[in-house]
């Protein structure tokens, strides 16, 4: 059984995802601001800023869910799928 999964709960019933969302210094927050700035001011660079932010977030998953991180790093089609999906979802806002 894998430990430290993305949706595992701590002793207080709070998932790792909830903990990240409640953390004011969420991984990738600086990159997220850069992405939002690029999307607003220089849309042609938004995808690069998005990919940098996504890479930072995926690196933070290494401790929580190594299988997702491993797939993201080693499986190019999975990385492309996740990147395209997240970019599409965030560019619509």
Biopython code that builds the backbone (N, CA, C, O; Angstrom):
import numpy as np
from Bio.PDB.StructureBuilder import StructureBuilder

atoms = [
    (1, "UNK", "N", (0.842, -1.172, 0.000)),
    (1, "UNK", "CA", (0.000, 0.000, 0.000)),
    (1, "UNK", "C", (0.891, 1.241, 0.000)),
    (1, "UNK", "O", (1.817, 1.334, 0.806)),
    (2, "UNK", "N", (0.624, 2.189, -0.890)),
    (2, "UNK", "CA", (1.420, 3.413, -0.992)),
    (2, "UNK", "C", (1.081, 4.349, 0.148)),
    (2, "UNK", "O", (-0.076, 4.456, 0.553)),
    (3, "UNK", "N", (2.077, 5.016, 0.658)),
    (3, "UNK", "CA", (1.867, 5.979, 1.722)),
    (3, "UNK", "C", (2.048, 7.366, 1.176)),
    (3, "UNK", "O", (2.784, 7.575, 0.211)),
    (4, "UNK", "N", (1.369, 8.327, 1.797)),
    (4, "UNK", "CA", (1.541, 9.710, 1.388)),
    (4, "UNK", "C", (0.865, 10.037, 0.077)),
    (4, "UNK", "O", (1.358, 10.877, -0.676)),
    (5, "UNK", "N", (-0.260, 9.393, -0.216)),
    (5, "UNK", "CA", (-0.969, 9.662, -1.460)),
    (5, "UNK", "C", (-1.573, 11.053, -1.487)),
    (5, "UNK", "O", (-1.730, 11.701, -0.452)),
    (6, "UNK", "N", (-1.903, 11.492, -2.661)),
    (6, "UNK", "CA", (-2.409, 12.839, -2.885)),
    (6, "UNK", "C", (-3.669, 13.114, -2.079)),
    (6, "UNK", "O", (-3.868, 14.238, -1.619)),
    (7, "UNK", "N", (-4.527, 12.111, -1.899)),
    (7, "UNK", "CA", (-5.791, 12.328, -1.219)),
    (7, "UNK", "C", (-5.827, 11.711, 0.173)),
    (7, "UNK", "O", (-6.899, 11.615, 0.771)),
    (8, "UNK", "N", (-4.685, 11.292, 0.702)),
    (8, "UNK", "CA", (-4.644, 10.740, 2.044)),
    (8, "UNK", "C", (-5.041, 11.797, 3.055)),
    (8, "UNK", "O", (-4.769, 12.983, 2.871)),
    (9, "UNK", "N", (-5.687, 11.359, 4.126)),
    (9, "UNK", "CA", (-6.097, 12.275, 5.180)),
    (9, "UNK", "C", (-5.172, 12.139, 6.365)),
    (9, "UNK", "O", (-4.642, 11.062, 6.636)),
    (10, "UNK", "N", (-4.977, 13.267, 7.089)),
    (10, "UNK", "CA", (-4.182, 13.212, 8.300)),
    (10, "UNK", "C", (-5.086, 12.796, 9.458)),
    (10, "UNK", "O", (-6.245, 12.443, 9.244)),
    (11, "UNK", "N", (-4.561, 12.836, 10.684)),
    (11, "UNK", "CA", (-5.308, 12.401, 11.862)),
    (11, "UNK", "C", (-6.546, 13.252, 12.108)),
    (11, "UNK", "O", (-7.467, 12.809, 12.794)),
    (12, "UNK", "N", (-6.586, 14.450, 11.569)),
    (12, "UNK", "CA", (-7.719, 15.347, 11.770)),
    (12, "UNK", "C", (-8.707, 15.302, 10.616)),
    (12, "UNK", "O", (-9.642, 16.102, 10.575)),
    (13, "UNK", "N", (-8.518, 14.380, 9.676)),
    (13, "UNK", "CA", (-9.425, 14.235, 8.554)),
    (13, "UNK", "C", (-9.183, 15.224, 7.432)),
    (13, "UNK", "O", (-10.000, 15.343, 6.519)),
    (14, "UNK", "N", (-8.076, 15.930, 7.493)),
    (14, "UNK", "CA", (-7.764, 16.915, 6.454)),
    (14, "UNK", "C", (-6.854, 16.267, 5.420)),
    (14, "UNK", "O", (-5.814, 15.707, 5.768)),
    (15, "UNK", "N", (-7.238, 16.341, 4.164)),
    (15, "UNK", "CA", (-6.436, 15.729, 3.114)),
    (15, "UNK", "C", (-5.223, 16.591, 2.806)),
    (15, "UNK", "O", (-5.178, 17.769, 3.162)),
    (16, "UNK", "N", (-4.241, 15.994, 2.143)),
    (16, "UNK", "CA", (-3.046, 16.736, 1.739)),
    (16, "UNK", "C", (-3.440, 17.881, 0.813)),
    (16, "UNK", "O", (-2.852, 18.962, 0.866)),
    (17, "UNK", "N", (-4.437, 17.639, -0.036)),
    (17, "UNK", "CA", (-4.907, 18.688, -0.941)),
    (17, "UNK", "C", (-5.481, 19.852, -0.140)),
    (17, "UNK", "O", (-5.192, 21.010, -0.442)),
    (18, "UNK", "N", (-6.298, 19.558, 0.884)),
    (18, "UNK", "CA", (-6.859, 20.614, 1.727)),
    (18, "UNK", "C", (-5.758, 21.373, 2.449)),
    (18, "UNK", "O", (-5.825, 22.597, 2.571)),
    (19, "UNK", "N", (-4.745, 20.658, 2.930)),
    (19, "UNK", "CA", (-3.642, 21.304, 3.616)),
    (19, "UNK", "C", (-2.921, 22.267, 2.696)),
    (19, "UNK", "O", (-2.579, 23.376, 3.107)),
    (20, "UNK", "N", (-2.684, 21.858, 1.449)),
    (20, "UNK", "CA", (-2.029, 22.738, 0.480)),
    (20, "UNK", "C", (-2.879, 23.966, 0.206)),
    (20, "UNK", "O", (-2.358, 25.077, 0.111)),
    (21, "UNK", "N", (-4.190, 23.770, 0.077)),
    (21, "UNK", "CA", (-5.068, 24.890, -0.227)),
    (21, "UNK", "C", (-5.143, 25.861, 0.942)),
    (21, "UNK", "O", (-5.344, 27.057, 0.734)),
    (22, "UNK", "N", (-4.989, 25.374, 2.157)),
    (22, "UNK", "CA", (-5.034, 26.234, 3.332)),
    (22, "UNK", "C", (-3.697, 26.903, 3.620)),
    (22, "UNK", "O", (-3.631, 27.840, 4.415)),
    (23, "UNK", "N", (-2.646, 26.437, 2.990)),
    (23, "UNK", "CA", (-1.303, 26.960, 3.217)),
    (23, "UNK", "C", (-1.116, 28.228, 2.398)),
    (23, "UNK", "O", (-1.276, 28.212, 1.178)),
    (24, "UNK", "N", (-0.779, 29.323, 3.065)),
    (24, "UNK", "CA", (-0.637, 30.602, 2.362)),
    (24, "UNK", "C", (0.560, 30.611, 1.422)),
    (24, "UNK", "O", (0.585, 31.383, 0.464)),
    (25, "UNK", "N", (1.539, 29.776, 1.679)),
    (25, "UNK", "CA", (2.706, 29.701, 0.800)),
    (25, "UNK", "C", (2.611, 28.442, -0.048)),
    (25, "UNK", "O", (3.537, 27.632, -0.083)),
    (26, "UNK", "N", (1.507, 28.291, -0.717)),
    (26, "UNK", "CA", (1.257, 27.118, -1.552)),
    (26, "UNK", "C", (2.338, 26.976, -2.614)),
    (26, "UNK", "O", (2.759, 27.968, -3.210)),
    (27, "UNK", "N", (2.793, 25.740, -2.856)),
    (27, "UNK", "CA", (3.816, 25.543, -3.880)),
    (27, "UNK", "C", (3.370, 26.111, -5.213)),
    (27, "UNK", "O", (2.242, 25.888, -5.653)),
    (28, "UNK", "N", (4.259, 26.838, -5.843)),
    (28, "UNK", "CA", (3.951, 27.379, -7.156)),
    (28, "UNK", "C", (3.200, 28.690, -7.143)),
    (28, "UNK", "O", (2.829, 29.190, -8.205)),
    (29, "UNK", "N", (2.958, 29.275, -5.950)),
    (29, "UNK", "CA", (2.174, 30.506, -5.902)),
    (29, "UNK", "C", (2.869, 31.647, -6.643)),
    (29, "UNK", "O", (2.207, 32.460, -7.289)),
    (30, "UNK", "N", (4.185, 31.712, -6.555)),
    (30, "UNK", "CA", (4.916, 32.735, -7.302)),
    (30, "UNK", "C", (4.784, 32.500, -8.801)),
    (30, "UNK", "O", (4.605, 33.445, -9.569)),
    (31, "UNK", "N", (4.870, 31.250, -9.210)),
    (31, "UNK", "CA", (4.709, 30.919, -10.622)),
    (31, "UNK", "C", (3.274, 31.170, -11.082)),
    (31, "UNK", "O", (3.037, 31.561, -12.225)),
    (32, "UNK", "N", (2.316, 30.940, -10.174)),
    (32, "UNK", "CA", (0.913, 31.199, -10.514)),
    (32, "UNK", "C", (0.707, 32.684, -10.785)),
    (32, "UNK", "O", (0.003, 33.042, -11.729)),
    (33, "UNK", "N", (1.301, 33.546, -9.983)),
    (33, "UNK", "CA", (1.202, 34.986, -10.220)),
    (33, "UNK", "C", (1.854, 35.348, -11.549)),
    (33, "UNK", "O", (1.328, 36.176, -12.293)),
    (34, "UNK", "N", (2.988, 34.736, -11.849)),
    (34, "UNK", "CA", (3.668, 35.004, -13.118)),
    (34, "UNK", "C", (2.795, 34.563, -14.287)),
    (34, "UNK", "O", (2.720, 35.251, -15.305)),
    (35, "UNK", "N", (2.138, 33.420, -14.141)),
    (35, "UNK", "CA", (1.245, 32.930, -15.198)),
    (35, "UNK", "C", (0.073, 33.887, -15.398)),
    (35, "UNK", "O", (-0.249, 34.248, -16.531)),
    (36, "UNK", "N", (-0.566, 34.300, -14.303)),
    (36, "UNK", "CA", (-1.700, 35.217, -14.412)),
    (36, "UNK", "C", (-1.269, 36.541, -15.041)),
    (36, "UNK", "O", (-1.992, 37.112, -15.858)),
    (37, "UNK", "N", (-0.089, 37.025, -14.656)),
    (37, "UNK", "CA", (0.435, 38.255, -15.234)),
    (37, "UNK", "C", (0.690, 38.085, -16.732)),
    (37, "UNK", "O", (0.330, 38.954, -17.526)),
    (38, "UNK", "N", (1.302, 36.984, -17.112)),
    (38, "UNK", "CA", (1.577, 36.724, -18.529)),
    (38, "UNK", "C", (0.288, 36.584, -19.319)),
    (38, "UNK", "O", (0.183, 37.079, -20.441)),
    (39, "UNK", "N", (-0.697, 35.906, -18.732)),
    (39, "UNK", "CA", (-1.974, 35.708, -19.410)),
    (39, "UNK", "C", (-2.654, 37.056, -19.672)),
    (39, "UNK", "O", (-3.274, 37.260, -20.716)),
    (40, "UNK", "N", (-2.525, 37.967, -18.707)),
    (40, "UNK", "CA", (-3.161, 39.277, -18.833)),
    (40, "UNK", "C", (-2.385, 40.212, -19.752)),
    (40, "UNK", "O", (-2.970, 40.874, -20.609)),
    (41, "UNK", "N", (-1.061, 40.266, -19.573)),
    (41, "UNK", "CA", (-0.256, 41.278, -20.252)),
    (41, "UNK", "C", (0.461, 40.793, -21.513)),
    (41, "UNK", "O", (0.624, 41.561, -22.461)),
    (42, "UNK", "N", (0.879, 39.559, -21.534)),
    (42, "UNK", "CA", (1.592, 39.015, -22.698)),
    (42, "UNK", "C", (1.101, 37.600, -22.957)),
    (42, "UNK", "O", (1.786, 36.631, -22.632)),
    (43, "UNK", "N", (-0.087, 37.479, -23.544)),
    (43, "UNK", "CA", (-0.695, 36.154, -23.733)),
    (43, "UNK", "C", (0.181, 35.156, -24.469)),
    (43, "UNK", "O", (0.052, 33.953, -24.243)),
    (44, "UNK", "N", (1.069, 35.614, -25.344)),
    (44, "UNK", "CA", (1.915, 34.672, -26.093)),
    (44, "UNK", "C", (2.948, 33.986, -25.199)),
    (44, "UNK", "O", (3.506, 32.963, -25.597)),
    (45, "UNK", "N", (3.215, 34.512, -24.016)),
    (45, "UNK", "CA", (4.140, 33.860, -23.088)),
    (45, "UNK", "C", (3.410, 33.120, -21.966)),
    (45, "UNK", "O", (4.049, 32.530, -21.094)),
    (46, "UNK", "N", (2.085, 33.150, -21.986)),
    (46, "UNK", "CA", (1.313, 32.526, -20.910)),
    (46, "UNK", "C", (1.557, 31.026, -20.816)),
    (46, "UNK", "O", (1.627, 30.481, -19.714)),
    (47, "UNK", "N", (1.689, 30.354, -21.949)),
    (47, "UNK", "CA", (1.893, 28.904, -21.911)),
    (47, "UNK", "C", (3.223, 28.555, -21.249)),
    (47, "UNK", "O", (3.298, 27.589, -20.491)),
    (48, "UNK", "N", (4.262, 29.321, -21.523)),
    (48, "UNK", "CA", (5.564, 29.057, -20.875)),
    (48, "UNK", "C", (5.457, 29.259, -19.370)),
    (48, "UNK", "O", (5.955, 28.439, -18.598)),
    (49, "UNK", "N", (4.813, 30.342, -18.948)),
    (49, "UNK", "CA", (4.653, 30.604, -17.520)),
    (49, "UNK", "C", (3.790, 29.517, -16.880)),
    (49, "UNK", "O", (4.061, 29.089, -15.758)),
    (50, "UNK", "N", (2.760, 29.073, -17.583)),
    (50, "UNK", "CA", (1.903, 27.994, -17.090)),
    (50, "UNK", "C", (2.709, 26.718, -16.886)),
    (50, "UNK", "O", (2.606, 26.080, -15.838)),
    (51, "UNK", "N", (3.510, 26.341, -17.880)),
    (51, "UNK", "CA", (4.294, 25.117, -17.780)),
    (51, "UNK", "C", (5.292, 25.178, -16.631)),
    (51, "UNK", "O", (5.525, 24.170, -15.963)),
    (52, "UNK", "N", (5.879, 26.336, -16.392)),
    (52, "UNK", "CA", (6.803, 26.488, -15.260)),
    (52, "UNK", "C", (6.064, 26.314, -13.938)),
    (52, "UNK", "O", (6.556, 25.645, -13.029)),
    (53, "UNK", "N", (4.872, 26.922, -13.831)),
    (53, "UNK", "CA", (4.083, 26.790, -12.602)),
    (53, "UNK", "C", (3.654, 25.343, -12.382)),
    (53, "UNK", "O", (3.716, 24.838, -11.260)),
    (54, "UNK", "N", (3.219, 24.676, -13.451)),
    (54, "UNK", "CA", (2.800, 23.283, -13.336)),
    (54, "UNK", "C", (3.966, 22.386, -12.924)),
    (54, "UNK", "O", (3.791, 21.488, -12.101)),
    (55, "UNK", "N", (5.141, 22.616, -13.483)),
    (55, "UNK", "CA", (6.317, 21.833, -13.090)),
    (55, "UNK", "C", (6.617, 22.003, -11.608)),
    (55, "UNK", "O", (6.967, 21.033, -10.935)),
    (56, "UNK", "N", (6.487, 23.216, -11.093)),
    (56, "UNK", "CA", (6.740, 23.468, -9.665)),
    (56, "UNK", "C", (5.723, 22.719, -8.803)),
    (56, "UNK", "O", (6.089, 22.111, -7.797)),
    (57, "UNK", "N", (4.471, 22.761, -9.190)),
    (57, "UNK", "CA", (3.432, 22.053, -8.434)),
    (57, "UNK", "C", (3.666, 20.546, -8.487)),
    (57, "UNK", "O", (3.519, 19.855, -7.479)),
    (58, "UNK", "N", (4.027, 20.045, -9.651)),
    (58, "UNK", "CA", (4.274, 18.612, -9.771)),
    (58, "UNK", "C", (5.477, 18.190, -8.919)),
    (58, "UNK", "O", (5.484, 17.092, -8.363)),
    (59, "UNK", "N", (6.474, 19.039, -8.816)),
    (59, "UNK", "CA", (7.617, 18.728, -7.951)),
    (59, "UNK", "C", (7.169, 18.615, -6.497)),
    (59, "UNK", "O", (7.695, 17.790, -5.750)),
    (60, "UNK", "N", (6.207, 19.435, -6.091)),
    (60, "UNK", "CA", (5.718, 19.357, -4.712)),
    (60, "UNK", "C", (4.973, 18.044, -4.466)),
    (60, "UNK", "O", (4.875, 17.595, -3.324)),
    (61, "UNK", "N", (4.450, 17.425, -5.526)),
    (61, "UNK", "CA", (3.756, 16.150, -5.387)),
    (61, "UNK", "C", (4.713, 14.997, -5.116)),
    (61, "UNK", "O", (4.291, 13.935, -4.660)),
    (62, "UNK", "N", (5.977, 15.195, -5.389)),
    (62, "UNK", "CA", (6.957, 14.123, -5.196)),
    (62, "UNK", "C", (6.862, 13.541, -3.790)),
    (62, "UNK", "O", (6.934, 12.324, -3.619)),
    (63, "UNK", "N", (6.704, 14.386, -2.794)),
    (63, "UNK", "CA", (6.609, 13.914, -1.409)),
    (63, "UNK", "C", (5.255, 13.282, -1.113)),
    (63, "UNK", "O", (5.163, 12.385, -0.275)),
    (64, "UNK", "N", (4.207, 13.735, -1.787)),
    (64, "UNK", "CA", (2.855, 13.296, -1.466)),
    (64, "UNK", "C", (2.382, 12.124, -2.321)),
    (64, "UNK", "O", (1.696, 11.231, -1.825)),
    (65, "UNK", "N", (2.738, 12.125, -3.579)),
    (65, "UNK", "CA", (2.283, 11.067, -4.472)),
    (65, "UNK", "C", (3.344, 10.822, -5.531)),
    (65, "UNK", "O", (3.298, 11.388, -6.623)),
    (66, "UNK", "N", (4.285, 9.984, -5.194)),
    (66, "UNK", "CA", (5.428, 9.768, -6.080)),
    (66, "UNK", "C", (5.023, 9.118, -7.406)),
    (66, "UNK", "O", (5.710, 9.300, -8.411)),
    (67, "UNK", "N", (3.926, 8.368, -7.425)),
    (67, "UNK", "CA", (3.500, 7.727, -8.675)),
    (67, "UNK", "C", (3.027, 8.761, -9.699)),
    (67, "UNK", "O", (3.333, 8.645, -10.886)),
    (68, "UNK", "N", (2.286, 9.765, -9.244)),
    (68, "UNK", "CA", (1.837, 10.824, -10.157)),
    (68, "UNK", "C", (3.049, 11.588, -10.669)),
    (68, "UNK", "O", (3.153, 11.871, -11.863)),
    (69, "UNK", "N", (3.962, 11.920, -9.768)),
    (69, "UNK", "CA", (5.167, 12.643, -10.173)),
    (69, "UNK", "C", (5.975, 11.816, -11.176)),
    (69, "UNK", "O", (6.453, 12.342, -12.181)),
    (70, "UNK", "N", (6.121, 10.530, -10.897)),
    (70, "UNK", "CA", (6.891, 9.654, -11.783)),
    (70, "UNK", "C", (6.252, 9.613, -13.174)),
    (70, "UNK", "O", (6.955, 9.694, -14.181)),
    (71, "UNK", "N", (4.936, 9.488, -13.234)),
    (71, "UNK", "CA", (4.252, 9.488, -14.528)),
    (71, "UNK", "C", (4.461, 10.813, -15.256)),
    (71, "UNK", "O", (4.689, 10.834, -16.466)),
    (72, "UNK", "N", (4.383, 11.912, -14.518)),
    (72, "UNK", "CA", (4.535, 13.238, -15.116)),
    (72, "UNK", "C", (5.935, 13.406, -15.702)),
    (72, "UNK", "O", (6.094, 13.992, -16.772)),
    (73, "UNK", "N", (6.939, 12.900, -15.012)),
    (73, "UNK", "CA", (8.326, 13.063, -15.450)),
    (73, "UNK", "C", (8.700, 12.066, -16.546)),
    (73, "UNK", "O", (9.411, 12.422, -17.486)),
    (74, "UNK", "N", (8.233, 10.832, -16.439)),
    (74, "UNK", "CA", (8.684, 9.779, -17.349)),
    (74, "UNK", "C", (7.764, 9.509, -18.533)),
    (74, "UNK", "O", (8.205, 8.939, -19.531)),
    (75, "UNK", "N", (6.518, 9.898, -18.449)),
    (75, "UNK", "CA", (5.547, 9.577, -19.484)),
    (75, "UNK", "C", (5.155, 10.869, -20.210)),
    (75, "UNK", "O", (4.341, 11.647, -19.713)),
    (76, "UNK", "N", (5.737, 11.084, -21.376)),
    (76, "UNK", "CA", (5.533, 12.336, -22.113)),
    (76, "UNK", "C", (4.070, 12.562, -22.483)),
    (76, "UNK", "O", (3.605, 13.701, -22.437)),
    (77, "UNK", "N", (3.334, 11.521, -22.845)),
    (77, "UNK", "CA", (1.927, 11.716, -23.209)),
    (77, "UNK", "C", (1.088, 12.087, -21.980)),
    (77, "UNK", "O", (0.156, 12.884, -22.089)),
    (78, "UNK", "N", (1.410, 11.516, -20.812)),
    (78, "UNK", "CA", (0.717, 11.890, -19.578)),
    (78, "UNK", "C", (1.018, 13.345, -19.235)),
    (78, "UNK", "O", (0.117, 14.102, -18.874)),
    (79, "UNK", "N", (2.286, 13.734, -19.350)),
    (79, "UNK", "CA", (2.672, 15.115, -19.063)),
    (79, "UNK", "C", (1.944, 16.077, -20.001)),
    (79, "UNK", "O", (1.441, 17.111, -19.561)),
    (80, "UNK", "N", (1.886, 15.747, -21.272)),
    (80, "UNK", "CA", (1.202, 16.596, -22.251)),
    (80, "UNK", "C", (-0.288, 16.683, -21.939)),
    (80, "UNK", "O", (-0.876, 17.762, -22.011)),
    (81, "UNK", "N", (-0.911, 15.531, -21.587)),
    (81, "UNK", "CA", (-2.324, 15.513, -21.248)),
    (81, "UNK", "C", (-2.606, 16.408, -20.040)),
    (81, "UNK", "O", (-3.512, 17.241, -20.085)),
    (82, "UNK", "N", (-1.838, 16.243, -18.964)),
    (82, "UNK", "CA", (-2.051, 17.040, -17.757)),
    (82, "UNK", "C", (-1.819, 18.516, -18.050)),
    (82, "UNK", "O", (-2.613, 19.366, -17.649)),
    (83, "UNK", "N", (-0.745, 18.813, -18.739)),
    (83, "UNK", "CA", (-0.419, 20.198, -19.059)),
    (83, "UNK", "C", (-1.498, 20.852, -19.913)),
    (83, "UNK", "O", (-1.921, 21.973, -19.630)),
    (84, "UNK", "N", (-1.942, 20.162, -20.950)),
    (84, "UNK", "CA", (-2.991, 20.706, -21.809)),
    (84, "UNK", "C", (-4.302, 20.893, -21.052)),
    (84, "UNK", "O", (-4.983, 21.905, -21.220)),
    (85, "UNK", "N", (-4.650, 19.923, -20.225)),
    (85, "UNK", "CA", (-5.902, 20.003, -19.469)),
    (85, "UNK", "C", (-5.870, 21.180, -18.492)),
    (85, "UNK", "O", (-6.809, 21.974, -18.441)),
    (86, "UNK", "N", (-4.798, 21.288, -17.726)),
    (86, "UNK", "CA", (-4.696, 22.374, -16.743)),
    (86, "UNK", "C", (-4.633, 23.722, -17.441)),
    (86, "UNK", "O", (-5.256, 24.681, -16.986)),
    (87, "UNK", "N", (-3.894, 23.809, -18.531)),
    (87, "UNK", "CA", (-3.810, 25.074, -19.276)),
    (87, "UNK", "C", (-5.196, 25.468, -19.783)),
    (87, "UNK", "O", (-5.597, 26.625, -19.663)),
    (88, "UNK", "N", (-5.916, 24.522, -20.340)),
    (88, "UNK", "CA", (-7.255, 24.807, -20.845)),
    (88, "UNK", "C", (-8.177, 25.281, -19.721)),
    (88, "UNK", "O", (-8.916, 26.251, -19.888)),
    (89, "UNK", "N", (-8.133, 24.594, -18.574)),
    (89, "UNK", "CA", (-8.987, 24.964, -17.446)),
    (89, "UNK", "C", (-8.631, 26.338, -16.879)),
    (89, "UNK", "O", (-9.519, 27.111, -16.517)),
    (90, "UNK", "N", (-7.353, 26.638, -16.801)),
    (90, "UNK", "CA", (-6.946, 27.921, -16.209)),
    (90, "UNK", "C", (-7.025, 29.076, -17.191)),
    (90, "UNK", "O", (-7.162, 30.225, -16.771)),
    (91, "UNK", "N", (-6.944, 28.807, -18.474)),
    (91, "UNK", "CA", (-7.026, 29.900, -19.436)),
    (91, "UNK", "C", (-8.460, 30.333, -19.671)),
    (91, "UNK", "O", (-8.700, 31.406, -20.223)),
    (92, "UNK", "N", (-9.414, 29.512, -19.260)),
    (92, "UNK", "CA", (-10.828, 29.862, -19.406)),
    (92, "UNK", "C", (-11.279, 30.850, -18.338)),
    (92, "UNK", "O", (-12.345, 31.453, -18.463)),
    (93, "UNK", "N", (-10.471, 31.021, -17.281)),
    (93, "UNK", "CA", (-10.862, 31.918, -16.191)),
    (93, "UNK", "C", (-10.316, 33.306, -16.376)),
    (93, "UNK", "O", (-10.556, 34.180, -15.543)),
]
sb = StructureBuilder()
sb.init_structure("model")
sb.init_model(0)
sb.init_chain("A")
sb.init_seg("    ")
for serial, (resi, resn, name, xyz) in enumerate(atoms, 1):
    if name == "N":
        sb.init_residue(resn, " ", resi, " ")
    sb.init_atom(name, np.array(xyz, "f"), 0.0, 1.0, " ", f" {name:<3s}", serial, name[0])
structure = sb.get_structure()
